[in-house]
Amino acid sequence: MNDPDDRPQYSVCQFFPDGTHEYIKRWITAREAVEIAQSYTMPNRPSVKLGITKRVIITDSGDCINWEWQHGVGVTFPKDIN
């Protein structure tokens, strides 16, 4: 049986200060989505340093948010349970 996370059903989207957004990549696997989202939220990334990237999310095929990062806050979802 196939692992549902191996299906290309996730998208990564970034949001900007003016309220606009863009999909960085769509219809990718969970692993790809996490790698891309982490890359786009690295503290040394120029768009993060300058505050151009305000929010990054990973959504699934049902348009549910599976992961969220906010500028100046960090990962806000899912909450750390430790």
N, C-alpha and C positions, 0 to 999 in steps of 0.2 A: 504494500500500500504506500502511496506517495505521501510525503509530508506536505501539508497545506502551505507551509512557509516557503517551500521550494517553487511554488507556482508564482508566476509574475503577476501579482495582484496588488502591489504596493506603489505608492507615489510619494515623492518628496517635494515639498513646496516651501518657498521662502517668502517672507513678508517684509515690506519696506516702510520707512517712516511715514510716507504719504498715504498709507493704507492699501496700496496696490500689492499684488503678489505675482509670483511666477512659479510654474512647476519646473523644478530642476530636472526631474526625470520621472517618467510615468511607466506603469506596468512593468515593474521590476520585482525581483525576489526580496524577501525580508532581509537577507544578508546584504544585498546591494543597497537597499534603502538605508540600513543602519550605517554602512560604510560612508555613503554619500552625506547623510545628515551629520555624522560626526565630523566629516571633512569640512562641511560648510559652517560649523559652529566652533571651530578651533580658535582659541583666543588670539593667536598670531595671524589669523586670516585678515587681510586688509579691510574687507567689508564689515567684519566684526569689530575690529579696532576703531573704525570710523563711525560705527553705529548705523551703517547702511542696512545691514541685515538685522531686523528686529525680532524675527521669530522664524523658526523652522519646524515643520511638522512632517510626520509620516502618517499617511492615511492608507486604509485598505480599500478593497473594491466596493465596500458598502459606504465609503466616504466617512468612516469612523476614524477619529484620531487615535493612533496607537502609540505615539511618542511626540513630545513637544519640548522645545528649547526656546527660552526667551532671553533677549539681550539684557545683560546686567543681573540676571537671576540664575540662569543655567537651566538644567533639565527640570521641567515642572510636572511632566507626566510621562511615565507613571511615577508616582511618589515612591521614594525610597522607603522600604518597609523595615529597614534595620534601625 
